[in-house]
Amino acid sequence: MDLRESTSDRAFRDEVRSFIAKNLPKDLKDKSDAGLRLTVEDGQRWHKVLASHGWGAPGWSREHGGCGWDHSRQYIWEEEMAMAGCPPLSPFAVKMVGPVIQAFGTPEQKARFLPPAVSGEHLWCQGYSEPNAGSDLAALRTMAVKTGDKYVVNGMKIWNSYGHKADWMFALVRTSTEGKTQEGITVLLIDMKTKGISHRPIITIDGSHILNEVRFDDVEVPLDNRIGEENKGWTYAKYLLGNERALIAQIAQSTKLVKRLKEVGAKELSEGQGIIDDGDFRSKLAAIEVELDALRVTNQRVLFESRTGSAGNGGAILKSKGTFISQALSELMLEAVGYYASPWVLEQFDAGWNQPPIGPGYAKNAMPLYARQRANTIEGGSEEIQKNVIAKQVLGL
């Protein structure tokens, strides 16, 4: 098994770098370099630039409007995007619901939903977790009752990202209470403008409004918006969750953060030398780099297995280790910027804020990054869940 980057992949990496250098809008690059908040609208704008070049859905087949890239090229593309500071694209359409529609949707659903996903026109959100169904997702209780040619949905979803801005939601709902809990779940595609949908903001510890509590009160959803068979949604959900867990590993983002830490550590934040000259700090950073290199090799192994059709449950491994690495790096960033990380205000992350930045510009993101990364070992399936998956499906215990 040769995990080295091929000559064609190296040429492709050069192509991606050249494209980003020529096409990333200057104002978006400036925002990223300054540590300002990149909005979901920024991501959609960049998505449309990529789509105009035919790069709107790197992992999709050409049949469905994608690039037809293999996993290695997708990884190269994501790594170069992160290293260049490109606005992150919303994963819900291209990485999550899109592949599910391709695999299990009807021809009509593919024609209706896939093109606007590729172009960045539709912003999607996910309706999975509920107040009493987080790690135990199969315990969800949002009910969908079939009435004529529609479902009537009642219930609540929580920890929903961008539901206040999304056009559509892919949701797990309960359509049967008989048998095992996993056997009565169905996937519905729900128009977020439908009467009866309301949301309450959840402001996270970093001061951001990304998450929401979404309520459904007699929300009518056409039967044509059901994915696959009724009561078979658990199968489709597992297919989707594998993609989500690999995303949360954040290998490309962690690679960029290591580079940023070395830059920050070399600066003199106060009198004296930069923290990178401290042996203890260098040792901790080097240890994380070794872990990240090992994770990168694991990712390459998973990519190789996917190409040969022998893939196991690598997503759980990548997610488990990747989240701990991202958290450790965020802790080191706090250590690197010292007291500059503490006196921050949320408004300084918005472009055009009319006050001087608190501390050096590169220090602004340290505290919100640290706060945000605390959730990594919970979202997409808690660490305990990932260990159970690895024990059962990888180790065979």
N, C-alpha and C positions, 0 to 999 in steps of 0.2 A: 504494500500500500504506500504509494508515493504522495506525501502531503505537501510537497513543495509547489510553489506557484509556477505555473507553466509559462512559457515564452508568450503565448497568446494572451494569458491573463495579465502578464506584466504590461503588454501593449494596451490592453483594455484599461488598465489602471491609469496609464498615461492619457488615454482618450477621455476618461471621466474627469481627471484633473483639469485637462484643457477646457472641457465643456463648462465646468463650474467656474473657472477663471474668467471665461468669456461671457457667461450668461447669468450668474448670480447678481441680482440687482444690487447696486452699490449701497443703497440705503439699508437693505437687509443685512448685508455684510457688515456695515458700520454698526448697526444695532447689536449684532452678535459679538463683534470684537469689543464693544463697549460694555458688554454684560447687561444690556437692556432686555426687557421682556420681549420675547418673540411670541406673538399671538397665534391663535389657530387660523386667523385670517392671513397672517404672513405665510403660514404653511400652505394654505390653499392657493395663495398667489404663486408661490414657488412650484407647487404641484402643477399648475397650469402651464408654467414655463417648461417644465419637464415633459408634460403631455404633448406640447406643441412640437417637441423633438422626438416624440415616439417613446418616451421613457416614463409614461404615467403609471405603468404597472409592471415593474421589472420581473416579478416572479410569475407572471401569467403567461400562458401560451399565446402564440400569435393568433390562434383561432379566436381568442376572446379579447383581442386588442392589446395584448401584452408584448413584452420584449422577447420572450422565449429564452431568457437567460437561465443558465444553470445556477445551482446554489453558490458556486464559487464566485461567479460574477455578481450575483446579488450581494454577497458579503463584501466584495471589493467596492461596489457602488455605495453601500451603506457606510463603510469605513471612511471612504473619501468624502462623503457628504458630511459626516460628523467632524472630521479633521478640518474641513474648510469652514465650519460654522454655519452650514446651510440650515434654514428653518426646518425643524422636524416635521415630517408629513404625518397627518393623522393616520394611524394604522388600521382604524376600524373598517374602512372600505376595502383597501387594497390587500391588507395582510390577514384580515379576519373574515368578514362576511363574504367578501368577493370569492375567495376559494371555496367557501361552503356552497354558494349559489352555483358556481361552476360544477361542483361535484354532485350536488343533490337537487338543484333547481330545475324547473321546467324550462323549455325553450322560450316561453313567453317571459318568464322571470329573468332569464339571461339577457334577452333583448331589451328589457325594460331597465334593469338595474346595473348591468355591467358597464355600458358606455359612460354614464355619468360618474361612475366610480373611477374609471381610468382617467377621465378628463379633470377630476377634482371638483366637479360641479356639485355633487351631493356630499354633504358632511354627515357621517353616521355616528351613532353612539351605541353602547352595549347595555342591555337590560338583563343582567344575570343575578347579582347578589341582592339579597333581601335582609331585613333586620335579623331574622332568625335562620338565614340560609346564606352564609358566607363561605367558610371552608367546607361546610356540609351543604353544598349547592343543591343536592337532590332533595333537600327539605323545603324547597321553595313552595310558596302557597298562592302566588298570584294566579287567579283562576280565569280560564277562557272557556266560555260556554257556547257551544255551537247553536246558532239560531238561524235557520234558513240558510242563506248564502253568506253568512258572516259569523264571526266570533264576537262575543261581548266580554270584554276584559275588565276585571276589577282586581285591584291589589296595589302593591308598592314595590319599587326597586330603589336601591340605595347604592352609594359610591358610584354613581353614574357619571362618567366623564363627558362634559360638553353637551349634556342633554338640553341645556338652555339655548344652545346655538344650532343643534343638529337638525337636519332635515328628516332623517329616518333613524329608527332604532331596530336592531335585531334583538329579540327578547325570548327568553325561556319562560313558558307559561305552563300551568298545570291544566291538562284536559281530562285527566282521570285520577281517581283516588284509589283505584283497585290495584292489587298486586304490589310489587316493590315500588318504592318511590321513584326510582329511575325510569320505570316503565310508563308513567303517565305524563311525560313531559313533551311539549311540542314547541317548535321554533316558529315565531311569527315575525314578519317584517311590518313595522308599525310607522305610519306617517305621523311625525311629531306635531303636526298642525291639527290633528284630529280632535274634535270636541271631546272634552272629558279628561284631557291630559294636563296636569299641572306639575310644577316643580318648586322645590325649596332649596336655596343655595346651601352648600356645605363649605364653609371657609376653612381651609386647612391651616396647619400651624405656620406655614410660610406666608400666610396672608393671601393666598390665591383663591379665586373662585373658578375651579375647574369641575369639582364634584357637585352632585345634586342628589336630592331625594325626589324621585318621580312617582306621582300617583296616577292611577287609572280608575276613573269613575264611569262605568258603563261605556267604555271606549269600544267603538265598533271597528272591527278589522275584517276586510273581505277574506273569504276562504282562499282566494287566489294568492293571498300573501303568506300562505303557509309554506314552509320549506319541507319538502319530502312528505313522509307519512305522518299522520296524527299519532301521538304517543311514542314516536321514535326519535324525539328530539335529543335525547341523551347521547345517542350515537353521533349526531351532528355536532353537539356541544363538545364532546371529547376531541373531535377532529379540529375544532377551532381552538380549543385550549392549548393544544400542542404548539400552535403557531404563537399564541400569546406568551407562553412561558419562554420560548426562545427569544422573543423580543425583549423581555424584561432582563435578560442576561446582560444587555448593554455593553457588549464587548467593544464596539466602535467608540461609544461614548467614554468608556473607561480608558481606552487607549489615548484619546484626546486629553482626558483629565490628567493622566500621567505626564504628558508633554507640558500641560499647563502648570502642573506642580513644579516641574523642574525650572520653568521660566520664573514662576513666582518665588520659588525658594532661592533663586540666584539674586533676587533684588534685595536691597537693604531697606527694610521697612522702618528701621530706626537706626540709630548710630551703631556702627559695627558691621559685621559681615552678614551675608545672607544665611538663612537657616539651612540651605543645602550644604553648607560647610560643616554643619554639625554632624558628627559621626552617627549618633543615635537616629537622627532623622533620615539620613541616607540609608541606614540599615533597614529601617521600617519601609521606606519607599522601595528599596531593592527587593525586599521579601514579597511585597505586593506585586511587583513587576514579574517575579518568578511565577506567582499564582496566576497572573493574567496570561503569561505565555503558555502555561499549562492549559488554561481554559481555551485559549486560541487554538491549540493543538487538538483539544477535545472537540471544538467546533468543526475543525477541518475533518476530523474522523467522522463526525455526524454527517457532514456534507458528503464525504466519500460513501458512507453507508447508504445515504439517500439516493445517490447516483446508481448504486449497484442493487437497489431494492431490498437491502438487508437492514434498514434502519430500525432501531429499537426505540426506547423512550428517552432519547437524548435531550429532549426539551426540558425535562425535569432536572437533569444533571446541570445543564447550562444555566437554568434559572436559579437553582440552589446556590451554586458557587458564584455565579455572576453577581447576584445581589449582595453577597457578603463583600465581594471585591469593591463594588461601587460604594458601599457604606464605609469601608475602610479608607478609601480614597477621599471621600468627603470629610472624614475626620482629620486626615492629614492636611487637607486644605485649610481647615480651621486652625490647625497648629501652625501652618505656614504664614497665615496672615495675622495671627495673634489678635490683639484687641481691636484691630480694624474691622473684624468680622462682627463685632457686637453692636455698635450704635448705628443700625441701619433702619431706614424707613421704606415702606413698600413703594411709595411714589417715585423713588429714585430709579426704579426699574422701568418706568414709562418714558418713552421718547418725548423730549420737549419739557421735561420737568425743570422748573426754573430756579432750582437751588444747586449749589455746588455739591458734587458727590461726597459722601461721607467716606473718608479714607481713599486709598488708591482705587482707580477704576476696576482693576482686576480683583480687588478684594470684595466687591459688592455682592457677588453671588455666593460667597462662602457659607454664610449662615442659612439662607433659604435652601441652598443645595443640601446642606447637612440635614435640615429639617425634612425636606422632601424625601430624601433617601431612606428615612426611617420606615417608610411604608413598603419599601421594596420586598422585604421578606414576608409581607402579608398579601399584597395584591397578586392576582393571578394564581392564587392558591398558596396558602401559608407554608412556611418552611417545614412544619410538621407533616403537612400533606405531601410535599415533595419527597420527603424522606420515606414516607410510606410507599409512594409510587416507585421510587428507586429500589426499595427493598423487595417489592413484589415483582415488578416487571423487568428490572435490570439484574438484580442479584438472585432472583428466584426464591426468595425466602417466604 
